């Protein structure tokens, strides 16, 4: 009798906010395309599942490398600031978590809280840089291949345009701090801010616009926004050959 070689595995860790967590309401009543409920029918939400760009990247990697078992551990939490994500990373270390690649994205809630009159929860850029560095120290130790830092996506039409402009100016400074911390820690940094701002400008708004948006509510991402995130992450993984030793 011959035995088949053990399948290689690719373990991915995700640490971030609700944008990365992307919880979706699910019902088994919606699982069969040939037997969908009629329009206007009430269905029961049976569970919440994580979707969004993290799920898209997972499935893309699995489709591209069917001989590898891709496993994702999405530890992102809605509403999390860098302070909270630092605690999440510590907990993962305490639990003995080990990843091939860990993805990190945080900062948007650190900024947003100060515009929501929730100053006790807000995190300033200096404190953010300290937490970000500590998170990276933890994740680098947990990751066999490397850590990939994702810049935060900009705020969309979540408030008055003048206010959003100030919010994005502040958030941009947090992304700069994250890029510096990533360079110091030897982690990878993927800029998604620039592609988002370019795409948002080209999609436009008002008369003559495409009618499409990268955001579902001005902060969280639409399907189009998730597709753009997936595209940028997959382009980075291809260009960097980061996971090639595992998937070959």
Protein Blocks (a to p, Z undefined) as FASTA:
>chain_A
ZZddddddddddddddfklnopadddfklmpmklcccehiacddfbdcdehjllmmmmmm
mmmmmmbccddddfbdehiafklmmmmmmmmmmnopacfbdcddehjlmmmmmmnopakl
pccfklmmmmmmmmmmmmmmmpmkbccdddddddddfbcfklmmmmmmmmmmmmmmmmmm
mmmnopacddfklmmmmmmmmnogcehiaoiafbfnopaccfklmmmmmmmmmmmmmmno
mmmmmmZZ
